[in-house]
Amino acid sequence: MGLRHGARAGLLRVVRPSTWRQWARVANFLGYDGAELREASVGAGARISPTVSVRNGRRVSVGAGAQIGASCSLWAGDSTGRIVIGDHALFAPDVFVTASNYDFDAVPGPVMAAPKREADVTIGANTWLGARVVVLPGVSIGDGSVVAAGSVVTKDLPPGVLAAGVPARVIRKRGEQR
Ligand SMILES: CC(C)(COP(=O)(O)OP(=O)(O)OC[C@H]1O[C@@H](n2cnc3c(N)ncnc32)[C@H](O)[C@@H]1OP(=O)(O)O)[C@@H](O)C(=O)NCCC(=O)NCCS
């Protein structure tokens, strides 16, 4: 009796339209971003979370052994802006990298109608970007640098430093005593 009731409830869940809508959303997300990711250049042994969001994947390059965490976004530009990530870089969840800005000063109306300004982003080898770091167009982060959680990187960072804050500022060299 209990078993039959359970099976019936399970069957009802499967045929419910909301279940199918949910699966359609998941399939759409995975299909779109999966296709973009397949266009990217990915080095040997790199691990990329299936929930990563990629735009213009042919202008995205992820180095060997790098790890890109859950819900990170790698949004390269529509025409030129590339995102280049070095070997063994580690991205915590929710890191957002973009190689493109709207030139919102160029038009008075909707920002979406504005042209885009694109600039390459380079993130060095052996870097660690903490959770929710944002990296803006044109920025270069040197090899081995660490960016603290929640920072917004608006300008270049040299190699081998810890940087934090909004905007991100160098706090100290990596390996130095605190
Ligand atoms: C950067 C981090 C590793 C701390 O490094 P640390 O050397 O121990 O740094 P400290 O805690 O000694 O802090 C040094 C200074 O930076 C500041 N700071 C540290 N993290 C910061 C952050 N996320 N944003 C702003 N300032 C920060 C501290 O307040 C401190 O400032 P003070 O000298 O004025 O007091 C840590 O703060 C961090 O962001 N970790 C990322 C965690 C994460 O995303 N994990 C996901 C796993 S992949």
The ligand as an SDF file (V2000), in Angstrom:
LIG
                    3D

 48 50  0  0  0  0  0  0  0  0999 V2000
   43.4030   36.7850    1.6000 C   0  0  0  0  0  0  0  0  0  0  0  0
   43.1090   35.8090    2.7170 C   0  0  0  0  0  0  0  0  0  0  0  0
   43.6370   34.4490    2.3270 C   0  0  0  0  0  0  0  0  0  0  0  0
   43.7400   36.2710    4.0220 C   0  0  0  0  0  0  0  0  0  0  0  0
   45.1120   36.3520    3.8950 O   0  0  0  0  0  0  0  0  0  0  0  0
   45.9780   36.7420    5.1850 P   0  0  0  0  0  0  0  0  0  0  0  0
   47.3860   36.8950    4.8230 O   0  0  0  0  0  0  0  0  0  0  0  0
   45.6440   35.8030    6.2800 O   0  0  0  0  0  0  0  0  0  0  0  0
   45.4350   38.1670    5.4700 O   0  0  0  0  0  0  0  0  0  0  0  0
   45.0170   38.7720    6.8550 P   0  0  0  0  0  0  0  0  0  0  0  0
   43.7990   38.0950    7.3290 O   0  0  0  0  0  0  0  0  0  0  0  0
   46.2250   38.7780    7.7350 O   0  0  0  0  0  0  0  0  0  0  0  0
   44.6860   40.2350    6.4090 O   0  0  0  0  0  0  0  0  0  0  0  0
   45.6380   41.1360    5.9250 C   0  0  0  0  0  0  0  0  0  0  0  0
   44.8900   42.4270    5.6970 C   0  0  0  0  0  0  0  0  0  0  0  0
   44.0350   42.2610    4.5520 O   0  0  0  0  0  0  0  0  0  0  0  0
   42.6880   42.5010    4.9140 C   0  0  0  0  0  0  0  0  0  0  0  0
   41.8560   41.5590    4.2050 N   0  0  0  0  0  0  0  0  0  0  0  0
   41.9380   40.2210    4.2380 C   0  0  0  0  0  0  0  0  0  0  0  0
   40.9980   39.6930    3.4490 N   0  0  0  0  0  0  0  0  0  0  0  0
   40.3240   40.7160    2.9030 C   0  0  0  0  0  0  0  0  0  0  0  0
   39.2360   40.8040    2.0110 C   0  0  0  0  0  0  0  0  0  0  0  0
   38.6720   39.7030    1.5150 N   0  0  0  0  0  0  0  0  0  0  0  0
   38.8090   42.0170    1.6420 N   0  0  0  0  0  0  0  0  0  0  0  0
   39.3830   43.1380    2.1540 C   0  0  0  0  0  0  0  0  0  0  0  0
   40.4140   43.1280    3.0160 N   0  0  0  0  0  0  0  0  0  0  0  0
   40.8710   41.9170    3.3860 C   0  0  0  0  0  0  0  0  0  0  0  0
   42.6390   42.2770    6.4120 C   0  0  0  0  0  0  0  0  0  0  0  0
   41.5790   42.9720    7.0000 O   0  0  0  0  0  0  0  0  0  0  0  0
   43.9790   42.7980    6.8590 C   0  0  0  0  0  0  0  0  0  0  0  0
   43.9280   44.1970    6.9090 O   0  0  0  0  0  0  0  0  0  0  0  0
   44.6300   44.9730    8.1340 P   0  0  0  0  0  0  0  0  0  0  0  0
   46.1070   44.6930    7.9890 O   0  0  0  0  0  0  0  0  0  0  0  0
   44.2780   46.4030    7.8920 O   0  0  0  0  0  0  0  0  0  0  0  0
   44.0530   44.3880    9.3620 O   0  0  0  0  0  0  0  0  0  0  0  0
   41.6120   35.7380    3.0190 C   0  0  0  0  0  0  0  0  0  0  0  0
   41.1850   36.9850    3.5700 O   0  0  0  0  0  0  0  0  0  0  0  0
   40.7560   35.4410    1.8090 C   0  0  0  0  0  0  0  0  0  0  0  0
   40.2210   36.3190    1.1620 O   0  0  0  0  0  0  0  0  0  0  0  0
   40.6340   34.1410    1.5020 N   0  0  0  0  0  0  0  0  0  0  0  0
   39.8590   33.6740    0.3720 C   0  0  0  0  0  0  0  0  0  0  0  0
   38.9430   32.5550    0.8730 C   0  0  0  0  0  0  0  0  0  0  0  0
   38.2270   31.9050   -0.2660 C   0  0  0  0  0  0  0  0  0  0  0  0
   37.7210   32.5480   -1.1500 O   0  0  0  0  0  0  0  0  0  0  0  0
   38.1960   30.5860   -0.2210 N   0  0  0  0  0  0  0  0  0  0  0  0
   37.6270   29.7890   -1.2750 C   0  0  0  0  0  0  0  0  0  0  0  0
   38.4310   28.5220   -1.4200 C   0  0  0  0  0  0  0  0  0  0  0  0
   39.1430   28.3110   -3.0510 S   0  0  0  0  0  0  0  0  0  0  0  0
  1  2  1  0
  2  3  1  0
  2  4  1  0
  2 36  1  0
  4  5  1  0
  5  6  1  0
  6  7  2  0
  6  8  1  0
  6  9  1  0
  9 10  1  0
 10 11  2  0
 10 12  1  0
 10 13  1  0
 13 14  1  0
 14 15  1  0
 15 16  1  0
 15 30  1  0
 16 17  1  0
 17 18  1  0
 17 28  1  0
 18 19  1  0
 18 27  1  0
 19 20  2  0
 20 21  1  0
 21 22  1  0
 21 27  2  0
 22 23  1  0
 22 24  2  0
 24 25  1  0
 25 26  2  0
 26 27  1  0
 28 29  1  0
 28 30  1  0
 30 31  1  0
 31 32  1  0
 32 33  2  0
 32 34  1  0
 32 35  1  0
 36 37  1  0
 36 38  1  0
 38 39  2  0
 38 40  1  0
 40 41  1  0
 41 42  1  0
 42 43  1  0
 43 44  2  0
 43 45  1  0
 45 46  1  0
 46 47  1  0
 47 48  1  0
M  END
$$$$
